[in-house]
Amino acid sequence: MTVKTIQVAQNALDANREIAVQNRAALDSAGVVAVNLMASPGAGKTSLIERTVAELKGQIRIGMINSDTSPAAMDAERAERAGAVAVHLNTTGRCHLDAGMIRDTIACLPLREIDLLFVENIGNLVCPAAWQLGTHLSVLIASTPEGDDKPYKYPRMYSGADALVINKIDLLPYVTFNLDYFRRGVEALNRGLRTFPLSCRSGEGLDRWLDWIAFLAARETAVLQ
């Protein structure tokens, strides 16, 4: 008897990729630059969005898709209070976003009134890297309390990022985090990766990040293809 192997996972990824292409087309048509923010829980995704929105208010129209495994929309409310157009996406327990979720969510957003869209992915350092969403760039946020071994433990996340934020650098004197060791791990996976050491709490290093975000929002989406 011949045993048939069904590649369910690959089929799902292929279908997801097709929807991601459609999402990108919708974003490009509206002139929206979209950034997929990935990190572990507590690294500071919402804090970074909140601070960015507040600092660039009046300069850039920022939207946010906040995803969570629960129906609580607290993070979206924080971004909205800062000045973002925000919508909450409840994944009902799923550990990552996929392109279908983004397609359904951007349909609820006034894309023509947004210059830059932050997609706050689920706090997870494994699954999100495998699923394309249709965003233009992926930014990974690491934080010093997590430890300096994360590039070595989660290489796929670091190798696929377009930029890296090292958050909570104000805690470096108080936590065990060897910045040189961490950077060597990152460099081995993603040579020359654009990196932003900063603190959302103190504001240290935030200016470089804000300048980059403003630069992205001012560019034509076609340039980011």
C-alpha positions as CSV (number, residue, x, y, z in Angstrom):
1,M,0.0,0.0,0.0
2,T,1.3,3.5,-0.9
3,V,1.3,5.9,2.0
4,K,0.4,9.5,1.0
5,T,2.0,12.4,2.8
6,I,-0.1,15.5,3.1
7,Q,1.9,18.6,3.7
8,V,-0.8,20.5,5.6
9,A,1.6,23.0,7.1
10,Q,3.2,23.9,3.8
11,N,-0.2,24.3,2.1
12,A,-1.3,26.6,4.9
13,L,1.9,28.7,4.5
14,D,1.4,28.9,0.7
15,A,-2.2,30.0,1.2
16,N,-1.2,32.6,3.7
17,R,1.5,33.9,1.4
18,E,-1.1,34.6,-1.3
19,I,-3.2,36.6,1.2
20,A,-0.1,38.5,2.3
21,V,0.4,39.6,-1.3
22,Q,-3.1,40.9,-1.4
23,N,-2.6,42.8,1.9
24,R,0.5,44.4,0.6
25,A,-1.4,45.6,-2.5
26,A,-4.1,47.1,-0.4
27,L,-1.6,48.9,1.8
28,D,0.4,50.2,-1.2
29,S,-2.8,51.4,-2.9
30,A,-3.6,53.4,0.3
31,G,0.0,54.7,0.6
32,V,0.4,53.1,4.0
33,V,3.8,51.8,5.2
34,A,3.2,48.8,7.5
35,V,5.6,47.6,10.2
36,N,5.3,44.2,11.9
37,L,6.5,44.5,15.5
38,M,7.5,41.2,17.1
39,A,8.9,40.5,20.6
40,S,8.4,38.3,23.6
41,P,5.8,39.2,26.2
42,G,6.8,42.3,28.2
43,A,9.6,43.4,25.9
44,G,7.8,46.7,25.3
45,K,5.9,46.6,22.0
46,T,3.0,48.7,23.2
47,S,5.2,51.1,25.1
48,L,7.3,51.7,22.0
49,I,4.2,52.3,19.9
50,E,2.7,54.5,22.6
51,R,5.8,56.6,22.9
52,T,6.3,56.8,19.1
53,V,2.7,58.0,18.5
54,A,2.9,60.6,21.2
55,E,6.3,62.0,20.0
56,L,5.3,62.1,16.3
57,K,1.8,63.4,16.8
58,G,1.0,66.1,14.3
59,Q,3.8,64.9,12.0
60,I,2.7,61.4,11.1
61,R,-0.7,59.8,11.1
62,I,-0.1,56.4,12.8
63,G,-2.4,53.4,13.0
64,M,-2.0,50.4,15.2
65,I,-3.3,46.8,15.0
66,N,-3.1,45.4,18.5
67,S,-3.2,41.6,18.7
68,D,-3.7,39.6,21.8
69,T,-4.9,36.1,22.8
70,S,-7.7,37.6,24.9
71,P,-10.6,40.0,24.2
72,A,-9.1,42.7,26.5
73,A,-8.2,45.8,24.4
74,M,-6.1,47.6,26.9
75,D,-3.1,48.0,24.7
76,A,-5.1,49.4,21.8
77,E,-6.7,51.9,24.2
78,R,-3.2,53.0,25.3
79,A,-2.2,53.7,21.7
80,E,-5.5,55.4,21.0
81,R,-5.1,57.8,24.0
82,A,-1.6,58.6,22.6
83,G,-3.2,59.6,19.3
84,A,-3.2,56.5,17.1
85,V,-6.0,55.1,15.1
86,A,-6.2,51.7,16.8
87,V,-8.1,48.5,16.5
88,H,-7.9,45.4,18.7
89,L,-7.5,41.9,17.2
90,N,-8.4,39.0,19.4
91,T,-6.7,35.8,18.1
92,T,-8.8,33.6,20.5
93,G,-5.7,31.9,21.8
94,R,-3.6,31.6,18.6
95,C,0.0,32.3,19.2
96,H,0.7,34.3,16.1
97,L,-0.9,36.5,13.5
98,D,-1.5,35.4,9.9
99,A,-2.3,37.2,6.7
100,G,-6.0,36.4,6.9
101,M,-6.3,38.1,10.3
102,I,-4.6,41.2,8.9
103,R,-6.8,41.2,5.8
104,D,-9.9,41.2,7.9
105,T,-8.5,43.9,10.3
106,I,-7.3,46.4,7.8
107,A,-10.8,46.4,6.3
108,C,-11.8,48.0,9.6
109,L,-9.2,50.8,9.4
110,P,-9.4,54.1,7.5
111,L,-6.3,53.4,5.6
112,R,-6.5,56.7,3.6
113,E,-6.1,58.5,6.9
114,I,-3.0,56.6,8.0
115,D,0.7,57.1,6.9
116,L,2.2,54.3,9.0
117,L,0.7,51.2,10.5
118,F,2.2,49.3,13.4
119,V,1.1,45.7,13.6
120,E,1.7,44.5,17.1
121,N,2.2,40.8,16.8
122,I,1.6,38.2,19.6
123,G,4.3,38.1,22.2
124,N,6.2,35.0,21.0
125,L,9.7,34.3,19.8
126,V,8.9,31.2,17.7
127,C,5.8,31.3,15.5
128,P,5.5,34.8,14.1
129,A,8.6,34.5,12.0
130,A,7.1,31.9,9.8
131,W,3.9,33.8,8.8
132,Q,4.0,36.6,6.3
133,L,1.5,39.4,6.9
134,G,1.9,41.7,3.9
135,T,3.7,44.3,5.9
136,H,6.7,46.2,4.4
137,L,9.2,45.6,7.3
138,S,9.6,43.5,10.4
139,V,11.0,44.9,13.5
140,L,12.1,42.7,16.4
141,I,12.1,44.2,20.0
142,A,14.5,42.7,22.5
143,S,14.7,43.9,26.1
144,T,17.6,43.7,28.5
145,P,15.7,41.9,31.3
146,E,15.1,39.0,28.9
147,G,18.8,38.1,28.9
148,D,21.5,38.3,26.2
149,D,21.1,34.7,24.9
150,K,18.0,35.2,22.8
151,P,19.7,35.5,19.4
152,Y,21.4,32.1,20.1
153,K,18.1,30.5,21.2
154,Y,15.8,32.0,18.6
155,P,17.9,32.4,15.4
156,R,15.0,32.5,13.0
157,M,13.5,35.6,14.6
158,Y,16.7,37.5,14.5
159,S,17.8,36.4,11.0
160,G,14.5,37.5,9.5
161,A,14.3,41.0,11.1
162,D,14.7,44.2,9.1
163,A,15.5,46.2,12.2
164,L,16.2,45.5,15.9
165,V,15.2,47.5,19.0
166,I,17.1,46.8,22.2
167,N,14.7,48.2,24.8
168,K,15.1,49.0,28.5
169,I,18.8,50.0,28.2
170,D,18.2,52.1,31.3
171,L,18.2,48.8,33.2
172,L,21.7,47.7,32.0
173,P,23.3,48.5,35.3
174,Y,20.8,46.3,37.2
175,V,20.4,43.2,35.0
176,T,22.7,40.5,33.7
177,F,23.0,41.5,30.0
178,N,26.2,41.4,28.1
179,L,25.6,43.8,25.2
180,D,28.7,42.7,23.3
181,Y,27.8,39.0,23.6
182,F,24.2,39.8,22.4
183,R,25.4,41.8,19.4
184,R,27.8,39.1,18.3
185,G,24.9,36.7,18.2
186,V,22.8,39.1,16.2
187,E,25.7,39.9,13.8
188,A,26.3,36.2,13.1
189,L,22.6,35.8,12.0
190,N,21.9,39.2,10.4
191,R,25.1,41.1,9.5
192,G,24.7,44.9,9.6
193,L,21.2,44.8,11.0
194,R,19.9,48.3,11.8
195,T,19.8,48.4,15.6
196,F,18.2,51.0,18.0
197,P,19.3,50.7,21.6
198,L,16.8,52.8,23.6
199,S,14.6,53.2,26.6
200,C,10.9,53.9,26.3
201,R,10.8,54.9,29.9
202,S,13.7,57.4,30.0
203,G,13.7,58.4,26.3
204,E,17.4,57.6,25.9
205,G,18.2,56.7,22.3
206,L,14.6,57.3,21.2
207,D,15.5,60.1,18.8
208,R,17.2,57.8,16.3
209,W,14.2,55.5,16.3
210,L,11.8,58.4,15.8
211,D,13.9,59.8,12.9
212,W,13.8,56.4,11.2
213,I,10.1,56.0,11.6
214,A,9.5,59.5,10.2
215,F,11.8,58.6,7.3
216,L,9.8,55.4,6.6
217,A,6.5,57.2,6.7
218,A,7.7,59.8,4.2
219,R,8.8,57.3,1.6
220,E,6.7,55.9,-1.2
221,T,5.6,52.4,-0.5
222,A,7.0,51.3,-3.8
223,V,10.5,52.1,-2.6
224,L,10.1,49.5,0.2
225,Q,9.3,46.6,-2.1
